[in-house]
């Protein structure tokens, strides 16, 4: 099973504690074994088959698609104060937490903002929680279809990892970061997009089509 590089220190720690528990007591080792297995599973990084086609916006995270709402994107991205359709994916501690690019294009802006750690399934998490915000410009676009992707820390998440830099080119479906442990990713669509996924369904990073650009 492929493992994200962020996971190895935690897996090593869990395994060492589990081994020590086994040396002290077989029962203690067995009790802790599920936690070690969970830690390995949490940092799994499976390959994905990204759909090919013009104008597709692919899901950046595994989890549950929350209700689609109208919301203003993070002000630090300079996308204005008009509301946009916001698609939010809630990741519980059993989901794959590796994030993937929804479109091919360029990183126009990147901004980190510290904040609180409300449950990531709450709408207020998008506003008040710690977050890493990205403004992406689709390949070949003139800036009229920029979209926002926001990694949001959750109730127990304490680290957001984003490997992208401003000005960097990105490929749809490629990995760009991870959040530990339990979190949320928001996508703010530009005007004229058609939502393809249904709220309440389970979605997969790099595979599920969230929306498409009209025309």
Backbone as CSV, one residue per row, in Angstrom:
resi,resn,N_x,N_y,N_z,CA_x,CA_y,CA_z,C_x,C_y,C_z
1,UNK,0.851,-1.195,0.000,0.000,0.000,0.000,0.890,1.250,0.000
2,UNK,0.743,2.139,-0.989,1.534,3.373,-0.989,1.187,4.225,0.232
3,UNK,2.202,4.816,0.866,2.040,5.639,2.055,2.572,7.043,1.764
4,UNK,1.815,8.068,2.168,2.281,9.439,2.004,3.472,9.684,2.933
5,UNK,4.453,10.463,2.450,5.681,10.681,3.218,5.422,11.300,4.587
6,UNK,4.319,12.067,4.742,4.001,12.690,6.020,3.669,11.645,7.089
7,UNK,3.343,10.433,6.647,2.879,9.421,7.588,3.959,8.621,8.279
8,UNK,5.149,8.544,7.686,6.155,7.627,8.223,6.564,7.917,9.664
9,UNK,6.771,9.170,10.068,7.115,9.403,11.485,6.035,8.923,12.448
10,UNK,4.759,9.114,12.068,3.662,8.688,12.935,3.550,7.169,12.964
11,UNK,3.707,6.553,11.807,3.637,5.090,11.748,4.751,4.482,12.585
12,UNK,5.953,5.057,12.485,7.079,4.561,13.281,6.804,4.698,14.778
13,UNK,6.230,5.827,15.182,5.920,6.040,16.599,4.867,5.058,17.090
14,UNK,3.775,4.905,16.320,2.709,3.975,16.704,3.257,2.551,16.784
15,UNK,4.089,2.172,15.807,4.626,0.813,15.777,5.553,0.567,16.967
16,UNK,6.366,1.572,17.320,7.294,1.415,18.448,6.534,1.256,19.761
17,UNK,5.502,2.076,19.951,4.698,1.970,21.169,3.992,0.618,21.220
18,UNK,3.488,0.187,20.061,2.782,-1.095,20.001,3.729,-2.264,20.315
19,UNK,4.949,-2.175,19.789,5.935,-3.225,20.057,6.287,-3.274,21.543
20,UNK,6.464,-2.097,22.134,6.758,-2.038,23.572,5.621,-2.643,24.387
21,UNK,4.373,-2.349,23.966,3.215,-2.906,24.666,3.205,-4.432,24.571
22,UNK,3.550,-4.982,23.401,3.609,-6.434,23.237,4.676,-7.049,24.144
23,UNK,5.818,-6.333,24.300,6.883,-6.855,25.145,6.469,-6.892,26.616
24,UNK,5.616,-5.923,26.997,5.156,-5.863,28.386,3.995,-6.817,28.637
25,UNK,3.091,-6.890,27.651,1.905,-7.727,27.799,1.298,-7.985,26.429
26,UNK,1.035,-9.256,26.133,0.428,-9.594,24.852,-0.939,-8.932,24.695
27,UNK,-1.688,-8.889,25.801,-3.016,-8.268,25.736,-2.928,-6.780,25.430
28,UNK,-1.968,-6.092,26.060,-1.793,-4.664,25.806,-1.421,-4.420,24.347
29,UNK,-0.559,-5.289,23.822,-0.177,-5.159,22.418,-1.347,-5.343,21.486
30,UNK,-2.218,-6.314,21.805,-3.386,-6.565,20.967,-4.383,-5.404,21.035
31,UNK,-4.492,-4.799,22.220,-5.401,-3.661,22.374,-4.946,-2.485,21.508
32,UNK,-3.636,-2.252,21.440,-3.109,-1.116,20.688,-2.944,-1.396,19.194
33,UNK,-2.970,-2.660,18.815,-2.747,-3.021,17.418,-3.717,-2.345,16.451
34,UNK,-5.035,-2.275,16.755,-5.946,-1.584,15.830,-5.575,-0.116,15.591
35,UNK,-5.020,0.558,16.617,-4.607,1.952,16.454,-3.429,2.063,15.484
36,UNK,-2.506,1.116,15.580,-1.367,1.115,14.660,-1.826,0.862,13.230
37,UNK,-2.741,-0.091,13.072,-3.282,-0.381,11.735,-4.021,0.838,11.192
38,UNK,-4.792,1.512,12.060,-5.499,2.724,11.638,-4.524,3.795,11.181
39,UNK,-3.420,3.979,11.897,-2.431,4.993,11.536,-1.860,4.717,10.150
40,UNK,-1.551,3.473,9.870,-1.060,3.105,8.542,-2.117,3.422,7.488
41,UNK,-3.361,3.037,7.776,-4.444,3.256,6.815,-4.715,4.736,6.588
42,UNK,-4.565,5.544,7.643,-4.848,6.965,7.516,-3.944,7.619,6.473
43,UNK,-2.689,7.210,6.432,-1.726,7.845,5.534,-1.587,7.117,4.197
44,UNK,-2.512,6.215,3.894,-2.449,5.522,2.610,-2.626,6.539,1.468
45,UNK,-1.988,6.225,0.354,-1.975,7.152,-0.776,-2.185,6.370,-2.070
46,UNK,-3.409,5.876,-2.293,-3.660,5.026,-3.463,-3.594,5.808,-4.776
47,UNK,-3.280,5.091,-5.831,-3.320,5.698,-7.161,-4.774,5.923,-7.580
48,UNK,-4.994,6.911,-8.400,-6.338,7.223,-8.868,-6.343,7.401,-10.388
49,UNK,-7.459,7.069,-11.018,-7.635,7.241,-12.458,-8.453,8.503,-12.704
50,UNK,-7.786,9.582,-13.058,-8.447,10.864,-13.237,-9.151,10.928,-14.589
51,UNK,-10.446,11.289,-14.605,-11.179,11.389,-15.870,-10.530,12.395,-16.817
52,UNK,-10.581,12.069,-18.091,-10.011,12.942,-19.118,-11.153,13.584,-19.893
53,UNK,-11.061,14.878,-20.099,-12.107,15.564,-20.845,-12.020,17.059,-20.603
54,UNK,-12.476,17.863,-21.557,-12.383,19.313,-21.407,-13.360,19.859,-20.367
55,UNK,-12.903,20.845,-19.603,-13.790,21.582,-18.709,-14.191,20.885,-17.437
56,UNK,-13.568,19.770,-17.095,-13.962,19.031,-15.904,-13.272,19.606,-14.655
57,UNK,-14.001,19.635,-13.553,-13.464,20.031,-12.258,-13.568,18.812,-11.351
58,UNK,-12.417,18.288,-10.959,-12.348,17.012,-10.261,-12.288,17.234,-8.750
59,UNK,-12.847,16.306,-8.007,-12.869,16.407,-6.559,-11.450,16.395,-5.987
60,UNK,-11.129,17.301,-5.053,-9.793,17.351,-4.473,-9.600,16.471,-3.236
61,UNK,-10.686,15.848,-2.736,-10.575,15.104,-1.475,-11.559,13.942,-1.433
62,UNK,-11.197,12.917,-0.658,-12.109,11.813,-0.368,-13.048,12.226,0.765
63,UNK,-14.259,11.720,0.752,-15.149,11.983,1.873,-16.591,12.132,1.454
64,UNK,-17.326,12.900,2.241,-18.753,13.119,2.030,-18.976,14.524,1.480
65,UNK,-19.686,14.615,0.365,-19.996,15.921,-0.205,-21.142,16.548,0.575
66,UNK,-20.874,17.675,1.211,-21.866,18.382,2.010,-22.802,19.176,1.096
67,UNK,-23.918,19.699,1.628,-24.844,20.488,0.798,-24.139,21.647,0.100
68,UNK,-24.493,21.853,-1.156,-23.928,22.950,-1.937,-24.571,24.259,-1.493
69,UNK,-23.738,25.267,-1.232,-24.252,26.548,-0.751,-23.628,27.681,-1.551
70,UNK,-24.213,28.870,-1.420,-23.636,30.099,-1.968,-22.817,30.757,-0.867
71,UNK,-21.561,31.064,-1.145,-20.696,31.664,-0.128,-19.624,32.526,-0.791
72,UNK,-19.110,33.483,-0.030,-18.036,34.354,-0.514,-16.706,33.636,-0.314
73,UNK,-15.848,33.566,-1.334,-14.552,32.905,-1.166,-13.651,33.673,-0.209
74,UNK,-12.607,33.036,0.313,-11.693,33.715,1.242,-11.171,35.028,0.668
75,UNK,-11.266,36.089,1.458,-10.904,37.416,0.970,-9.435,37.514,0.590
76,UNK,-8.584,36.695,1.200,-7.157,36.772,0.928,-6.783,36.346,-0.488
77,UNK,-7.711,35.738,-1.209,-7.427,35.294,-2.578,-7.751,36.353,-3.627
78,UNK,-8.416,37.431,-3.227,-8.711,38.507,-4.164,-9.733,38.155,-5.230
79,UNK,-10.674,37.305,-4.891,-11.700,36.890,-5.849,-12.974,37.733,-5.746
80,UNK,-12.958,38.777,-4.928,-14.123,39.635,-4.797,-15.064,39.172,-3.709
81,UNK,-16.121,39.973,-3.483,-17.064,39.665,-2.406,-18.402,39.130,-2.897
82,UNK,-18.462,38.766,-4.164,-19.680,38.143,-4.694,-19.712,36.673,-4.285
83,UNK,-20.901,36.159,-4.009,-21.019,34.759,-3.618,-20.805,33.838,-4.814
84,UNK,-20.323,32.653,-4.525,-20.119,31.601,-5.527,-20.679,30.293,-4.980
85,UNK,-20.889,29.343,-5.865,-21.245,28.007,-5.404,-20.041,27.403,-4.687
86,UNK,-20.287,26.888,-3.480,-19.221,26.254,-2.709,-19.539,24.784,-2.513
87,UNK,-18.641,23.933,-2.954,-18.763,22.495,-2.753,-17.755,22.095,-1.679
88,UNK,-18.234,21.456,-0.626,-17.392,21.118,0.517,-17.359,19.609,0.716
89,UNK,-16.162,19.090,0.910,-15.968,17.660,1.159,-15.473,17.476,2.588
90,UNK,-16.239,16.739,3.380,-15.862,16.449,4.763,-15.136,15.120,4.817
91,UNK,-13.922,15.132,5.367,-13.111,13.928,5.495,-13.099,13.478,6.946
92,UNK,-13.586,12.276,7.218,-13.471,11.754,8.575,-12.124,11.049,8.728
93,UNK,-11.843,10.536,9.914,-10.515,9.989,10.191,-10.261,8.655,9.491
94,UNK,-11.252,8.127,8.784,-11.063,6.865,8.066,-10.887,7.077,6.563
95,UNK,-11.075,8.298,6.076,-10.910,8.593,4.652,-9.433,8.754,4.294
96,UNK,-9.134,8.585,3.006,-7.828,8.990,2.481,-7.741,10.511,2.597
97,UNK,-6.614,11.021,3.091,-6.489,12.458,3.337,-5.544,13.176,2.379
98,UNK,-5.059,12.478,1.365,-4.223,13.114,0.351,-5.118,13.929,-0.581
99,UNK,-4.745,15.180,-0.824,-5.535,16.083,-1.669,-4.953,16.162,-3.074
100,UNK,-5.841,16.385,-4.055,-5.431,16.404,-5.459,-6.002,17.631,-6.173
101,UNK,-5.289,18.083,-7.203,-5.692,19.269,-7.950,-6.989,19.037,-8.722
102,UNK,-7.943,19.964,-8.630,-9.203,19.799,-9.368,-9.104,20.132,-10.845
103,UNK,-8.135,20.970,-11.230,-7.977,21.371,-12.629,-6.486,21.448,-12.966
104,UNK,-6.193,21.489,-14.251,-4.838,21.802,-14.714,-4.754,23.304,-14.919
105,UNK,-3.626,23.893,-14.552,-3.501,25.330,-14.701,-2.348,25.885,-13.898
106,UNK,-2.572,27.043,-13.283,-1.521,27.767,-12.561,-2.020,28.239,-11.205
107,UNK,-1.148,28.183,-10.203,-1.460,28.717,-8.879,-1.262,30.235,-8.918
108,UNK,-2.360,30.974,-8.842,-2.300,32.437,-8.913,-2.019,33.036,-7.535
109,UNK,-2.548,32.426,-6.496,-2.334,32.928,-5.136,-2.397,31.769,-4.153
110,UNK,-1.626,31.907,-3.072,-1.622,30.929,-1.990,-1.531,31.692,-0.682
111,UNK,-2.402,31.351,0.280,-2.423,32.101,1.530,-2.807,31.194,2.688
112,UNK,-2.006,31.251,3.752,-2.305,30.507,4.974,-2.889,31.448,6.018
113,UNK,-3.917,30.973,6.740,-4.499,31.766,7.813,-4.751,30.888,9.024
114,UNK,-4.159,31.230,10.172,-4.430,30.454,11.392,-5.870,30.660,11.839
115,UNK,-6.367,29.767,12.655,-7.746,29.901,13.114,-8.093,28.861,14.157
116,UNK,-9.375,28.622,14.305,-9.876,27.696,15.317,-9.957,26.282,14.751
117,UNK,-10.506,25.363,15.559,-10.576,23.966,15.155,-11.964,23.404,15.447
118,UNK,-12.993,24.040,14.860,-14.345,23.514,14.979,-14.457,22.218,14.177
119,UNK,-15.484,21.444,14.466,-15.771,20.253,13.663,-15.873,20.662,12.196
120,UNK,-15.130,19.977,11.326,-15.048,20.372,9.925,-16.358,20.186,9.166
121,UNK,-17.320,19.474,9.733,-18.611,19.311,9.058,-19.512,20.528,9.235
122,UNK,-19.142,21.439,10.150,-19.945,22.640,10.383,-19.596,23.709,9.354
123,UNK,-20.606,24.471,8.907,-20.366,25.543,7.950,-19.409,26.597,8.492
124,UNK,-19.459,26.843,9.785,-18.599,27.883,10.364,-17.122,27.517,10.283
125,UNK,-16.822,26.250,10.036,-15.427,25.843,9.892,-14.783,26.533,8.690
126,UNK,-15.545,26.774,7.637,-15.010,27.431,6.442,-14.567,28.853,6.728
127,UNK,-15.180,29.475,7.717,-14.895,30.873,8.039,-13.864,31.001,9.153
128,UNK,-14.019,30.197,10.210,-13.240,30.407,11.426,-12.040,29.480,11.599
129,UNK,-12.024,28.334,10.915,-10.950,27.367,11.162,-9.648,27.735,10.450
130,UNK,-8.568,27.144,10.933,-7.280,27.268,10.249,-7.429,26.775,8.816
131,UNK,-6.785,27.492,7.866,-6.983,27.109,6.466,-5.787,27.494,5.603
132,UNK,-5.676,26.786,4.486,-4.726,27.107,3.427,-5.554,27.313,2.158
133,UNK,-5.481,28.516,1.602,-6.329,28.869,0.462,-5.493,28.973,-0.812
134,UNK,-6.034,28.434,-1.903,-5.376,28.467,-3.202,-6.316,29.064,-4.246
135,UNK,-5.766,29.911,-5.083,-6.503,30.422,-6.244,-5.880,29.816,-7.489
136,UNK,-6.667,29.041,-8.222,-6.177,28.329,-9.394,-6.787,28.907,-10.661
137,UNK,-5.951,29.092,-11.668,-6.436,29.557,-12.982,-6.335,28.405,-13.967
138,UNK,-7.461,27.961,-14.517,-7.428,26.852,-15.466,-6.528,27.147,-16.660
139,UNK,-5.950,26.099,-17.181,-5.025,26.216,-18.300,-5.683,26.905,-19.495
140,UNK,-5.007,27.915,-20.038,-5.509,28.616,-21.216,-6.572,29.649,-20.933
141,UNK,-6.875,29.901,-19.650,-7.933,30.856,-19.303,-7.344,32.254,-19.141
142,UNK,-8.215,33.270,-19.266,-7.770,34.659,-19.165,-8.001,35.254,-17.775
143,UNK,-8.396,34.424,-16.821,-8.625,34.901,-15.461,-10.079,35.036,-15.081
144,UNK,-10.974,34.783,-16.020,-12.404,34.913,-15.731,-12.991,33.663,-15.088
145,UNK,-12.220,32.572,-15.066,-12.744,31.315,-14.514,-11.861,30.788,-13.382
146,UNK,-11.180,31.689,-12.678,-10.384,31.267,-11.525,-11.282,30.624,-10.472
147,UNK,-10.794,29.609,-9.815,-11.539,28.970,-8.744,-10.668,28.884,-7.496
148,UNK,-11.310,28.698,-6.361,-10.599,28.612,-5.082,-10.694,27.200,-4.531
149,UNK,-9.592,26.725,-3.992,-9.541,25.451,-3.280,-8.985,25.749,-1.897
150,UNK,-9.705,25.336,-0.855,-9.327,25.691,0.508,-9.218,24.434,1.367
151,UNK,-8.016,24.182,1.892,-7.804,23.099,2.856,-8.115,23.650,4.246
152,UNK,-8.982,22.955,4.980,-9.447,23.453,6.273,-9.186,22.409,7.358
153,UNK,-8.546,22.850,8.431,-8.300,21.954,9.559,-9.610,21.655,10.273
154,UNK,-9.702,20.476,10.872,-10.916,20.073,11.566,-10.747,20.046,13.066
155,UNK,-11.609,19.287,13.723,-11.637,19.230,15.181,-10.337,18.686,15.765
156,UNK,-9.787,17.654,15.132,-8.547,17.055,15.643,-7.370,17.286,14.702
157,UNK,-7.610,17.937,13.562,-6.511,18.229,12.635,-5.630,19.329,13.212
158,UNK,-4.316,19.150,13.084,-3.394,20.154,13.603,-2.277,20.476,12.624
159,UNK,-2.391,19.999,11.402,-1.374,20.334,10.410,-1.958,20.236,9.005
160,UNK,-1.812,21.324,8.261,-2.189,21.360,6.852,-0.900,21.393,6.044
161,UNK,-0.753,20.464,5.113,0.423,20.414,4.253,0.005,20.728,2.828
162,UNK,0.624,21.737,2.234,0.364,22.108,0.841,1.705,22.264,0.142
163,UNK,1.941,21.479,-0.883,3.227,21.465,-1.575,3.316,22.488,-2.705
164,UNK,2.250,23.215,-2.972,2.233,24.142,-4.101,2.813,25.498,-3.726
165,UNK,3.318,26.207,-4.740,3.813,27.567,-4.571,3.158,28.475,-5.598
166,UNK,3.081,29.759,-5.276,2.488,30.717,-6.194,3.259,30.734,-7.513
167,UNK,2.509,30.706,-8.617,3.116,30.697,-9.935,3.393,29.313,-10.491
168,UNK,3.219,28.293,-9.679,3.493,26.921,-10.103,2.396,26.391,-11.017
169,UNK,2.779,25.614,-12.013,1.806,24.925,-12.842,1.340,23.646,-12.172
170,UNK,0.071,23.301,-12.342,-0.483,22.100,-11.716,-1.189,21.244,-12.756
171,UNK,-1.287,19.973,-12.450,-1.944,19.018,-13.335,-3.169,18.434,-12.653
172,UNK,-4.269,18.380,-13.361,-5.510,17.837,-12.798,-5.302,16.408,-12.304
173,UNK,-5.710,16.182,-11.045,-5.604,14.859,-10.459,-4.293,14.589,-9.754
174,UNK,-3.303,15.487,-9.890,-2.012,15.284,-9.219,-2.115,15.650,-7.738
175,UNK,-1.320,15.005,-6.917,-1.317,15.266,-5.479,-0.756,16.659,-5.205
176,UNK,-1.338,17.339,-4.204,-0.766,18.621,-3.821,-0.647,18.817,-2.316
177,UNK,-1.183,17.906,-1.492,-1.062,18.086,-0.045,-1.832,17.050,0.736
178,UNK,-1.870,17.255,2.053,-2.559,16.347,2.969,-2.900,17.126,4.236
179,UNK,-3.956,16.687,4.937,-4.347,17.299,6.205,-4.447,16.191,7.254
180,UNK,-3.852,16.417,8.428,-3.991,15.457,9.504,-4.719,16.122,10.682
181,UNK,-5.652,15.515,11.329,-6.343,14.246,11.111,-7.836,14.567,11.094
182,UNK,-8.555,14.375,10.072,-9.956,14.754,9.996,-10.064,16.207,9.570
183,UNK,-10.746,16.491,8.493,-10.678,17.833,7.943,-11.736,18.057,6.862
184,UNK,-11.508,19.113,6.065,-12.488,19.525,5.063,-11.761,20.259,3.931
185,UNK,-12.261,20.116,2.716,-11.742,20.877,1.584,-12.924,21.530,0.874
186,UNK,-12.834,22.852,0.671,-13.872,23.607,-0.030,-13.400,23.958,-1.435
187,UNK,-14.331,23.935,-2.377,-14.067,24.403,-3.737,-15.095,25.471,-4.076
188,UNK,-14.618,26.672,-4.404,-15.495,27.771,-4.806,-15.453,27.874,-6.329
189,UNK,-16.604,27.634,-6.957,-16.659,27.592,-8.408,-16.831,28.986,-9.000
190,UNK,-16.257,29.236,-10.171,-16.515,30.497,-10.859,-17.922,30.487,-11.454
191,UNK,-18.455,31.642,-11.815,-19.788,31.682,-12.424,-19.836,30.852,-13.704
192,UNK,-20.993,30.278,-13.951,-21.189,29.532,-15.185,-20.797,28.077,-15.128
193,UNK,-20.562,27.548,-13.928,-20.225,26.128,-13.795,-21.491,25.303,-13.545
194,UNK,-21.454,24.075,-13.969,-22.568,23.158,-13.757,-22.126,22.083,-12.764
195,UNK,-22.821,21.980,-11.655,-22.486,20.983,-10.630,-22.922,19.608,-11.107
196,UNK,-22.018,18.634,-11.005,-22.292,17.283,-11.495,-22.507,16.279,-10.359
197,UNK,-21.930,16.543,-9.192,-22.032,15.612,-8.065,-23.199,15.992,-7.161
198,UNK,-23.750,15.030,-6.470,-24.900,15.262,-5.591,-24.468,15.308,-4.136
199,UNK,-25.025,16.265,-3.403,-24.747,16.365,-1.962,-25.172,15.079,-1.262
200,UNK,-24.393,14.693,-0.256,-24.709,13.487,0.494,-24.066,12.234,-0.056
201,UNK,-23.360,12.342,-1.176,-22.704,11.182,-1.758,-21.235,11.144,-1.363
202,UNK,-20.656,9.941,-1.399,-19.236,9.790,-1.127,-18.455,10.085,-2.397
203,UNK,-17.402,10.885,-2.256,-16.605,11.293,-3.410,-15.157,10.886,-3.197
204,UNK,-14.401,10.843,-4.307,-13.011,10.393,-4.254,-12.109,11.413,-4.934
205,UNK,-11.012,11.736,-4.252,-10.053,12.690,-4.799,-9.449,12.156,-6.097
206,UNK,-9.388,13.016,-7.088,-8.769,12.649,-8.351,-9.635,11.844,-9.274
207,UNK,-10.849,11.462,-8.849,-11.707,10.623,-9.688,-13.118,11.172,-9.871
208,UNK,-13.751,11.609,-8.799,-15.141,12.077,-8.896,-15.194,13.434,-9.590
209,UNK,-16.096,13.570,-10.552,-16.299,14.849,-11.230,-17.256,15.684,-10.388
210,UNK,-16.764,16.801,-9.856,-17.608,17.683,-9.051,-18.462,18.592,-9.919
211,UNK,-17.851,19.153,-10.959,-18.550,20.136,-11.782,-17.838,20.233,-13.126
212,UNK,-18.398,21.040,-14.014,-17.723,21.322,-15.276,-17.993,22.762,-15.687
213,UNK,-17.065,23.317,-16.427,-17.255,24.652,-16.948,-18.259,24.623,-18.085
214,UNK,-19.191,25.530,-18.074,-20.193,25.589,-19.137,-19.527,26.014,-20.430
215,UNK,-19.823,25.293,-21.498,-19.234,25.625,-22.788,-17.802,25.179,-22.932
